[in-house]
Amino acid sequence: MDLRKKEFQPNGKAPISSTDKPITPLTLQDGTIEAFSPPRRLTTREISKITNDFRLAARNAIEAGFDGVEIHGAYGYLIDQFLKDGVNDRTDLYGGSLQNRCRFALEIVESVAKEIGPDRVGFRFSPYSDCLDCLDSDPERLGVYMAQALNQYQILYCSMVEPEPVKIDGVLHTFHKLLPMRKAFNGTFIVAGGYDRERGSKAVREGYTDLVTYGKLFLANPDLVKRFEINAGLNKYDRSTFYTSDPVVGYTDYPFFDQSGH
């Protein structure tokens, strides 16, 4: 299911973006082709309204009882579409130079931090990701610039995603490239992507990061913290059940660890 298709948009309108370039169609595991509706390029006036929407959403979250918010600037979502030069082809204040491409993200961070307090704000970023054509020609430069720029708002943390593991001669290799961003950011630094119990512990122990987040492992192991604590085996996640419309399969059907070892 593609949430960027017009039928999933209010009144069937085109999805919004930094550009009007269409996304390259995807070939799914079963061989079918998944096409995407062409987006509509946002005007500068609309951009300021969306920044305000982020501010209001953050206020609503705090009033609803949440401790804080994480601004999602990763994996092909709207902010990522502004950050990456593989997508952003604008020629106004929000495109072209690295500073201009980061402007939208930083205006959102500033607005949200002022609204609810910087100690309640985190930022999620995936500079090396190429999800849905959102790739950058110099991800390290982009990541370091953003990490440094975030310092001025004194937000609580910055969470960044490692490059995707690459299979070389049949062996899956994980490349840890976030150290320059870790050195550039003054607050709590969090890494994600390709970590297990041992690699995560080593990354923290060696000062590569302050914290490690786990996504797919937590999905497949509802008691992941307990399993890490006793160094128990883990359920293997089934990627084919990710992002399905079934409310149970792949989300709430993974078993808890039995203390008997089964």
Contacts in CASP RR format, 6 or more apart in sequence:
PFRMAT RR
TARGET T0000
AUTHOR 0000-0000-0000
METHOD contacts of the structure
MODEL  1
MDLRKKEFQPNGKAPISSTDKPITPLTLQDGTIEAFSPPRRLTTREISKI
TNDFRLAARNAIEAGFDGVEIHGAYGYLIDQFLKDGVNDRTDLYGGSLQN
RCRFALEIVESVAKEIGPDRVGFRFSPYSDCLDCLDSDPERLGVYMAQAL
NQYQILYCSMVEPEPVKIDGVLHTFHKLLPMRKAFNGTFIVAGGYDRERG
SKAVREGYTDLVTYGKLFLANPDLVKRFEINAGLNKYDRSTFYTSDPVVG
YTDYPFFDQSGH
1 243 0 8 1.000
1 245 0 8 1.000
2 8 0 8 1.000
2 34 0 8 1.000
2 36 0 8 1.000
4 15 0 8 1.000
4 23 0 8 1.000
4 36 0 8 1.000
4 37 0 8 1.000
4 39 0 8 1.000
5 15 0 8 1.000
5 36 0 8 1.000
5 37 0 8 1.000
6 12 0 8 1.000
6 13 0 8 1.000
6 14 0 8 1.000
6 15 0 8 1.000
6 37 0 8 1.000
9 15 0 8 1.000
9 37 0 8 1.000
13 40 0 8 1.000
14 37 0 8 1.000
14 38 0 8 1.000
14 39 0 8 1.000
14 40 0 8 1.000
15 37 0 8 1.000
15 39 0 8 1.000
15 40 0 8 1.000
16 39 0 8 1.000
16 40 0 8 1.000
16 42 0 8 1.000
16 46 0 8 1.000
16 50 0 8 1.000
16 78 0 8 1.000
17 39 0 8 1.000
17 40 0 8 1.000
17 41 0 8 1.000
17 42 0 8 1.000
17 78 0 8 1.000
17 81 0 8 1.000
17 87 0 8 1.000
18 41 0 8 1.000
18 42 0 8 1.000
18 78 0 8 1.000
18 81 0 8 1.000
18 82 0 8 1.000
18 87 0 8 1.000
18 88 0 8 1.000
18 89 0 8 1.000
18 90 0 8 1.000
18 94 0 8 1.000
18 95 0 8 1.000
18 104 0 8 1.000
19 39 0 8 1.000
19 41 0 8 1.000
19 81 0 8 1.000
19 87 0 8 1.000
19 88 0 8 1.000
19 89 0 8 1.000
19 90 0 8 1.000
20 38 0 8 1.000
20 39 0 8 1.000
20 40 0 8 1.000
20 41 0 8 1.000
21 38 0 8 1.000
21 39 0 8 1.000
21 87 0 8 1.000
21 89 0 8 1.000
21 133 0 8 1.000
22 36 0 8 1.000
22 37 0 8 1.000
22 38 0 8 1.000
22 39 0 8 1.000
23 36 0 8 1.000
23 39 0 8 1.000
23 132 0 8 1.000
23 133 0 8 1.000
24 133 0 8 1.000
25 33 0 8 1.000
25 34 0 8 1.000
25 35 0 8 1.000
25 36 0 8 1.000
26 33 0 8 1.000
26 34 0 8 1.000
27 33 0 8 1.000
27 34 0 8 1.000
28 34 0 8 1.000
29 240 0 8 1.000
36 132 0 8 1.000
41 90 0 8 1.000
42 50 0 8 1.000
44 92 0 8 1.000
44 93 0 8 1.000
44 94 0 8 1.000
47 94 0 8 1.000
47 104 0 8 1.000
50 78 0 8 1.000
51 104 0 8 1.000
51 107 0 8 1.000
51 108 0 8 1.000
51 111 0 8 1.000
52 111 0 8 1.000
54 71 0 8 1.000
54 108 0 8 1.000
54 111 0 8 1.000
54 112 0 8 1.000
55 108 0 8 1.000
55 111 0 8 1.000
55 112 0 8 1.000
55 114 0 8 1.000
55 115 0 8 1.000
57 69 0 8 1.000
58 68 0 8 1.000
58 69 0 8 1.000
58 112 0 8 1.000
58 115 0 8 1.000
58 116 0 8 1.000
58 120 0 8 1.000
58 121 0 8 1.000
59 115 0 8 1.000
59 116 0 8 1.000
61 68 0 8 1.000
61 69 0 8 1.000
61 116 0 8 1.000
62 68 0 8 1.000
62 69 0 8 1.000
62 116 0 8 1.000
62 120 0 8 1.000
67 120 0 8 1.000
68 116 0 8 1.000
68 120 0 8 1.000
68 121 0 8 1.000
68 122 0 8 1.000
69 112 0 8 1.000
69 116 0 8 1.000
69 120 0 8 1.000
69 121 0 8 1.000
69 122 0 8 1.000
70 121 0 8 1.000
70 122 0 8 1.000
70 123 0 8 1.000
70 124 0 8 1.000
70 159 0 8 1.000
71 79 0 8 1.000
71 105 0 8 1.000
71 108 0 8 1.000
71 109 0 8 1.000
71 112 0 8 1.000
71 121 0 8 1.000
71 122 0 8 1.000
71 123 0 8 1.000
71 124 0 8 1.000
72 79 0 8 1.000
72 124 0 8 1.000
73 79 0 8 1.000
73 80 0 8 1.000
73 83 0 8 1.000
73 105 0 8 1.000
73 123 0 8 1.000
73 124 0 8 1.000
73 125 0 8 1.000
73 126 0 8 1.000
74 80 0 8 1.000
74 124 0 8 1.000
74 125 0 8 1.000
74 126 0 8 1.000
74 129 0 8 1.000
74 161 0 8 1.000
75 126 0 8 1.000
75 129 0 8 1.000
75 131 0 8 1.000
75 132 0 8 1.000
75 134 0 8 1.000
75 161 0 8 1.000
76 84 0 8 1.000
76 129 0 8 1.000
76 131 0 8 1.000
76 132 0 8 1.000
76 134 0 8 1.000
79 104 0 8 1.000
79 105 0 8 1.000
79 108 0 8 1.000
80 87 0 8 1.000
80 126 0 8 1.000
80 129 0 8 1.000
80 131 0 8 1.000
80 134 0 8 1.000
81 87 0 8 1.000
81 88 0 8 1.000
81 134 0 8 1.000
82 88 0 8 1.000
82 94 0 8 1.000
82 95 0 8 1.000
82 101 0 8 1.000
82 102 0 8 1.000
82 103 0 8 1.000
82 104 0 8 1.000
82 105 0 8 1.000
83 101 0 8 1.000
83 102 0 8 1.000
83 104 0 8 1.000
83 105 0 8 1.000
83 125 0 8 1.000
83 134 0 8 1.000
83 136 0 8 1.000
83 142 0 8 1.000
83 146 0 8 1.000
84 101 0 8 1.000
84 134 0 8 1.000
84 135 0 8 1.000
84 136 0 8 1.000
84 142 0 8 1.000
85 96 0 8 1.000
85 101 0 8 1.000
85 136 0 8 1.000
85 137 0 8 1.000
86 133 0 8 1.000
86 134 0 8 1.000
86 135 0 8 1.000
86 136 0 8 1.000
86 137 0 8 1.000
87 133 0 8 1.000
87 134 0 8 1.000
87 135 0 8 1.000
88 94 0 8 1.000
88 95 0 8 1.000
88 96 0 8 1.000
88 101 0 8 1.000
89 95 0 8 1.000
90 96 0 8 1.000
90 100 0 8 1.000
92 100 0 8 1.000
93 100 0 8 1.000
93 103 0 8 1.000
94 100 0 8 1.000
94 101 0 8 1.000
94 103 0 8 1.000
94 104 0 8 1.000
95 101 0 8 1.000
95 103 0 8 1.000
98 141 0 8 1.000
98 142 0 8 1.000
98 145 0 8 1.000
99 145 0 8 1.000
101 142 0 8 1.000
102 142 0 8 1.000
102 145 0 8 1.000
102 146 0 8 1.000
102 149 0 8 1.000
105 123 0 8 1.000
105 146 0 8 1.000
106 149 0 8 1.000
106 150 0 8 1.000
106 153 0 8 1.000
109 121 0 8 1.000
109 123 0 8 1.000
109 150 0 8 1.000
109 153 0 8 1.000
109 155 0 8 1.000
110 153 0 8 1.000
112 121 0 8 1.000
113 121 0 8 1.000
113 153 0 8 1.000
113 154 0 8 1.000
113 155 0 8 1.000
118 153 0 8 1.000
118 154 0 8 1.000
118 155 0 8 1.000
118 156 0 8 1.000
119 154 0 8 1.000
119 155 0 8 1.000
119 156 0 8 1.000
120 156 0 8 1.000
121 153 0 8 1.000
121 155 0 8 1.000
121 156 0 8 1.000
122 155 0 8 1.000
122 156 0 8 1.000
122 157 0 8 1.000
122 158 0 8 1.000
122 159 0 8 1.000
123 146 0 8 1.000
123 150 0 8 1.000
123 155 0 8 1.000
123 157 0 8 1.000
123 158 0 8 1.000
123 159 0 8 1.000
124 159 0 8 1.000
124 160 0 8 1.000
124 161 0 8 1.000
125 143 0 8 1.000
125 146 0 8 1.000
125 158 0 8 1.000
125 159 0 8 1.000
125 160 0 8 1.000
125 161 0 8 1.000
126 160 0 8 1.000
126 161 0 8 1.000
127 136 0 8 1.000
127 139 0 8 1.000
127 140 0 8 1.000
127 142 0 8 1.000
127 143 0 8 1.000
127 146 0 8 1.000
127 160 0 8 1.000
127 161 0 8 1.000
127 181 0 8 1.000
128 139 0 8 1.000
128 161 0 8 1.000
128 162 0 8 1.000
128 163 0 8 1.000
128 164 0 8 1.000
128 177 0 8 1.000
129 135 0 8 1.000
129 161 0 8 1.000
129 164 0 8 1.000
136 142 0 8 1.000
140 177 0 8 1.000
140 180 0 8 1.000
143 160 0 8 1.000
143 180 0 8 1.000
143 181 0 8 1.000
143 184 0 8 1.000
144 180 0 8 1.000
144 181 0 8 1.000
144 184 0 8 1.000
146 181 0 8 1.000
147 158 0 8 1.000
147 160 0 8 1.000
147 181 0 8 1.000
147 182 0 8 1.000
147 184 0 8 1.000
147 185 0 8 1.000
148 184 0 8 1.000
148 185 0 8 1.000
150 158 0 8 1.000
150 185 0 8 1.000
151 184 0 8 1.000
151 185 0 8 1.000
151 186 0 8 1.000
151 187 0 8 1.000
154 186 0 8 1.000
155 187 0 8 1.000
156 187 0 8 1.000
156 188 0 8 1.000
157 187 0 8 1.000
157 188 0 8 1.000
157 189 0 8 1.000
157 190 0 8 1.000
157 210 0 8 1.000
157 211 0 8 1.000
158 181 0 8 1.000
158 185 0 8 1.000
158 187 0 8 1.000
158 188 0 8 1.000
158 189 0 8 1.000
158 190 0 8 1.000
159 190 0 8 1.000
159 191 0 8 1.000
159 192 0 8 1.000
159 213 0 8 1.000
160 178 0 8 1.000
160 181 0 8 1.000
160 189 0 8 1.000
160 190 0 8 1.000
160 191 0 8 1.000
160 192 0 8 1.000
161 191 0 8 1.000
161 192 0 8 1.000
161 193 0 8 1.000
162 174 0 8 1.000
162 175 0 8 1.000
162 176 0 8 1.000
162 177 0 8 1.000
162 178 0 8 1.000
162 191 0 8 1.000
162 192 0 8 1.000
162 193 0 8 1.000
162 194 0 8 1.000
163 175 0 8 1.000
163 177 0 8 1.000
165 172 0 8 1.000
165 173 0 8 1.000
165 174 0 8 1.000
165 175 0 8 1.000
165 194 0 8 1.000
166 172 0 8 1.000
166 173 0 8 1.000
166 175 0 8 1.000
167 173 0 8 1.000
174 193 0 8 1.000
174 194 0 8 1.000
174 199 0 8 1.000
176 191 0 8 1.000
176 203 0 8 1.000
176 208 0 8 1.000
178 189 0 8 1.000
178 191 0 8 1.000
178 208 0 8 1.000
178 209 0 8 1.000
179 208 0 8 1.000
181 189 0 8 1.000
182 189 0 8 1.000
182 191 0 8 1.000
182 208 0 8 1.000
182 209 0 8 1.000
187 210 0 8 1.000
188 210 0 8 1.000
188 211 0 8 1.000
189 209 0 8 1.000
189 210 0 8 1.000
189 211 0 8 1.000
190 209 0 8 1.000
190 210 0 8 1.000
190 211 0 8 1.000
190 212 0 8 1.000
190 213 0 8 1.000
191 203 0 8 1.000
191 208 0 8 1.000
191 209 0 8 1.000
191 211 0 8 1.000
191 212 0 8 1.000
191 213 0 8 1.000
192 212 0 8 1.000
192 213 0 8 1.000
192 214 0 8 1.000
192 215 0 8 1.000
195 203 0 8 1.000
195 212 0 8 1.000
195 214 0 8 1.000
196 217 0 8 1.000
196 234 0 8 1.000
197 228 0 8 1.000
197 231 0 8 1.000
200 212 0 8 1.000
202 208 0 8 1.000
203 209 0 8 1.000
203 212 0 8 1.000
204 210 0 8 1.000
204 211 0 8 1.000
204 212 0 8 1.000
214 224 0 8 1.000
216 237 0 8 1.000
216 239 0 8 1.000
217 224 0 8 1.000
217 234 0 8 1.000
217 237 0 8 1.000
218 224 0 8 1.000
219 237 0 8 1.000
219 250 0 8 1.000
219 251 0 8 1.000
219 254 0 8 1.000
220 234 0 8 1.000
220 235 0 8 1.000
220 236 0 8 1.000
220 237 0 8 1.000
220 238 0 8 1.000
220 254 0 8 1.000
221 227 0 8 1.000
221 234 0 8 1.000
221 235 0 8 1.000
221 254 0 8 1.000
221 257 0 8 1.000
222 254 0 8 1.000
222 256 0 8 1.000
223 256 0 8 1.000
223 257 0 8 1.000
224 234 0 8 1.000
226 232 0 8 1.000
226 257 0 8 1.000
227 233 0 8 1.000
227 234 0 8 1.000
227 257 0 8 1.000
232 257 0 8 1.000
232 261 0 8 1.000
233 257 0 8 1.000
235 254 0 8 1.000
235 255 0 8 1.000
237 254 0 8 1.000
238 250 0 8 1.000
241 249 0 8 1.000
241 250 0 8 1.000
241 251 0 8 1.000
242 250 0 8 1.000
244 250 0 8 1.000
END
